[in-house]
Amino acid sequence: MAESMPGLANRNDEIGKVRVGIIHSMTTGLLPEILILMKEKRPGIQVEVQPGQSSDLFQQMVDGNLDAAILVEPPFAIPKEFAWHELRKDPLVVLCSIDETEDDPVALLKRSPFIRYDRKHWGGRPGEVYLKGLKLNLQEKYELDSLEAIAVLVNRGLGVSVVPDWLPPWPEGLSLRRIALKGGPFRGVGIIFPRLTLNERLVKAFAEEARAAAKAKNLGFTTG
């Protein structure tokens, strides 16, 4: 018990606010777990959450409007003044109707209407790179920036898509198949924050709990 007292005192000194950005696909699957850990283990830290797109959240953090951000790994070298910790690797899958009997993802992509995950977003770029490598003549129908909306369109028989297999919960009532892609392409998701900041201690405390929550979710999550 005596050995735990210094750590307890340190936790009691963690009082203040951290401003955190988070991508939309992590707001339901990961964010609640992080906030529960913060409430239980770091009750003196107030977490202010701002959902958004990866590129916008990164820029807001650079501008000093956010203390940290949970986002898709940037498509460029991360500046040395920022710390990056990977939280997840979401494998890319072909998303299709539960009634689809084709097991070859490339064959399915060749013959089906295609719903693209917005290539302008960091989250859509891994899929874009993978598809360019296949050199397929896709029958493109729609391009959307919402994974949930894509899942609904696929469920309604409007096409297939290549998406990261993000953490549940997904929209309710969907009947979908997720077919793994050869080569193991993935979308990396992590937390990024400045190495030196006025509330460095609070930000690192949040990052610690974010990593703990992600580890727990990753151990309990399997691709369907």
C-alpha positions in Angstrom: 0.0 0.0 0.0 2.8 2.4 0.9 4.4 1.9 -2.5 1.2 3.1 -4.3 0.9 6.3 -2.3 3.2 8.5 -4.5 1.4 7.4 -7.6 -1.9 8.2 -6.0 -0.7 11.6 -5.0 0.4 12.2 -8.6 -3.0 11.3 -9.9 -4.6 13.7 -7.5 -2.5 16.5 -8.9 -3.8 15.9 -12.4 -6.4 18.6 -12.6 -7.2 20.5 -15.8 -8.7 20.2 -19.2 -7.4 18.5 -22.4 -8.9 19.3 -25.8 -9.0 16.2 -28.0 -10.0 15.7 -31.6 -11.2 12.3 -32.8 -12.3 10.9 -36.1 -15.9 9.9 -36.5 -15.3 6.2 -36.8 -13.7 6.1 -33.4 -16.3 8.1 -31.6 -18.5 5.0 -30.9 -16.1 2.1 -30.8 -13.2 3.6 -28.8 -14.0 7.0 -27.3 -16.5 5.7 -24.7 -13.9 3.3 -23.4 -11.3 6.0 -23.1 -13.7 8.3 -21.3 -14.7 5.6 -18.9 -11.0 5.0 -18.0 -10.5 8.8 -17.6 -13.5 9.0 -15.3 -12.3 6.1 -13.2 -8.6 6.7 -13.1 -8.1 10.4 -13.9 -11.2 12.1 -12.5 -9.5 15.5 -12.2 -9.0 15.8 -16.0 -11.8 17.2 -18.0 -11.9 15.9 -21.6 -13.3 18.2 -24.3 -14.0 16.2 -27.4 -14.2 17.5 -31.0 -15.1 15.0 -33.8 -13.8 15.7 -37.3 -11.7 14.5 -40.2 -8.1 13.6 -39.8 -6.6 16.4 -41.9 -8.6 19.0 -40.2 -7.9 17.7 -36.7 -4.2 17.5 -37.4 -4.2 21.1 -38.5 -6.1 22.3 -35.5 -3.6 20.5 -33.3 -0.7 22.2 -35.2 -2.5 25.6 -34.7 -2.8 25.0 -31.0 -6.6 24.6 -30.9 -6.3 20.9 -29.8 -4.0 19.3 -27.3 -4.2 15.9 -29.0 -6.0 14.0 -31.8 -7.0 10.5 -32.5 -6.8 10.2 -36.3 -5.7 8.2 -39.3 -1.9 8.0 -39.7 -0.8 11.0 -41.8 0.3 10.3 -45.4 3.5 12.1 -44.7 6.4 12.0 -42.3 5.2 13.2 -38.8 7.2 16.2 -37.7 9.6 15.5 -34.9 7.9 17.9 -32.5 4.9 15.6 -32.3 4.6 12.2 -30.6 2.7 9.5 -32.5 1.4 6.2 -30.9 -0.5 3.7 -33.0 -3.7 2.5 -31.5 -5.1 0.3 -34.2 -4.5 -1.3 -37.6 -7.9 -1.6 -39.3 -7.6 -4.2 -42.1 -9.2 -3.1 -45.4 -12.0 -5.4 -46.6 -14.4 -5.6 -49.5 -17.9 -4.8 -48.0 -20.8 -6.5 -49.8 -24.2 -7.9 -49.3 -24.7 -11.0 -47.1 -26.4 -12.6 -50.2 -23.2 -12.3 -52.2 -21.7 -15.8 -52.9 -18.4 -14.7 -54.5 -15.4 -15.2 -52.3 -12.7 -13.6 -54.5 -12.6 -9.9 -53.6 -10.9 -8.9 -56.9 -13.5 -10.7 -59.0 -16.2 -9.1 -57.0 -14.7 -5.6 -57.5 -14.4 -6.2 -61.3 -18.1 -6.9 -61.8 -19.9 -4.9 -59.2 -20.9 -1.2 -58.9 -18.4 0.5 -56.7 -18.9 2.8 -53.8 -15.7 4.6 -53.0 -14.6 5.8 -49.6 -13.6 9.4 -50.2 -10.1 9.4 -51.6 -9.5 13.1 -50.4 -9.6 11.9 -46.8 -6.7 10.3 -45.1 -8.9 7.3 -44.2 -9.7 6.7 -47.9 -6.1 6.9 -49.2 -5.0 3.3 -48.1 -7.9 1.9 -50.2 -7.1 4.2 -53.1 -3.4 3.1 -53.1 -4.5 -0.6 -53.0 -7.0 -0.2 -55.8 -4.5 1.6 -58.0 -2.1 -1.3 -57.6 -4.8 -3.7 -58.9 -5.3 -1.5 -62.0 -9.0 -2.3 -62.1 -11.6 -0.6 -64.3 -14.1 0.0 -61.5 -17.7 0.8 -62.1 -17.8 3.8 -59.8 -21.2 4.9 -58.7 -20.8 7.0 -55.5 -18.0 8.5 -53.5 -18.8 9.2 -49.8 -16.9 10.4 -46.8 -19.0 8.5 -44.2 -18.3 4.8 -43.5 -21.7 4.4 -41.9 -23.4 5.7 -45.0 -21.3 3.4 -47.2 -22.4 0.4 -45.1 -26.0 1.4 -45.5 -25.8 1.8 -49.3 -24.0 -1.6 -49.6 -26.7 -3.2 -47.5 -29.4 -1.8 -49.8 -27.7 -3.5 -52.8 -26.3 -0.3 -54.4 -22.8 -1.7 -54.8 -19.7 -2.9 -53.0 -16.9 -0.9 -51.3 -13.4 -1.1 -49.9 -13.3 0.1 -46.4 -11.3 -0.2 -43.1 -12.9 -2.8 -40.8 -13.5 -0.3 -38.1 -14.5 -0.9 -34.5 -18.2 -1.7 -33.8 -20.9 -0.7 -33.2 -21.9 -0.4 -36.8 -25.4 0.8 -37.9 -28.0 -1.6 -36.7 -30.0 -3.9 -38.9 -27.4 -4.4 -41.6 -26.7 -7.8 -43.3 -23.2 -7.5 -44.7 -20.1 -9.6 -45.6 -16.6 -8.4 -45.1 -14.1 -10.2 -47.4 -10.4 -9.8 -46.5 -8.1 -8.4 -49.2 -4.9 -10.2 -50.2 -1.7 -8.5 -49.1 -3.0 -7.3 -45.7 -3.6 -3.6 -46.5 -4.7 -1.6 -43.5 -5.6 1.8 -42.1 -3.5 2.9 -39.2 -5.2 4.9 -36.4 -3.2 6.5 -33.6 -3.0 9.4 -31.2 -0.8 12.4 -31.9 0.2 15.3 -29.6 3.0 17.8 -29.2 6.0 16.6 -27.3 6.3 19.9 -25.4 3.2 21.7 -24.2 2.0 23.6 -21.2 -0.3 20.8 -20.0 2.1 18.0 -21.1 1.3 15.9 -18.0 -2.4 15.9 -18.7 -2.1 15.2 -22.4 0.3 12.3 -21.7 -2.2 11.0 -19.1 -5.0 11.0 -21.7 -2.7 9.3 -24.2 -1.9 6.6 -21.7 -5.5 5.8 -21.1 -6.3 5.9 -24.9 -3.6 3.3 -25.5 -5.0 1.2 -22.6 -8.5 1.4 -24.0 -7.3 0.6 -27.6 -5.4 -2.4 -26.3 -8.4 -3.8 -24.5 -10.7 -3.3 -27.5 -8.2 -4.8 -29.9 -7.9 -8.0 -27.8 -11.6 -8.4 -27.8 -12.2 -7.6 -31.5 -12.1 -10.1 -34.3 -12.9 -9.5 -38.0 -16.1 -11.0 -39.2 
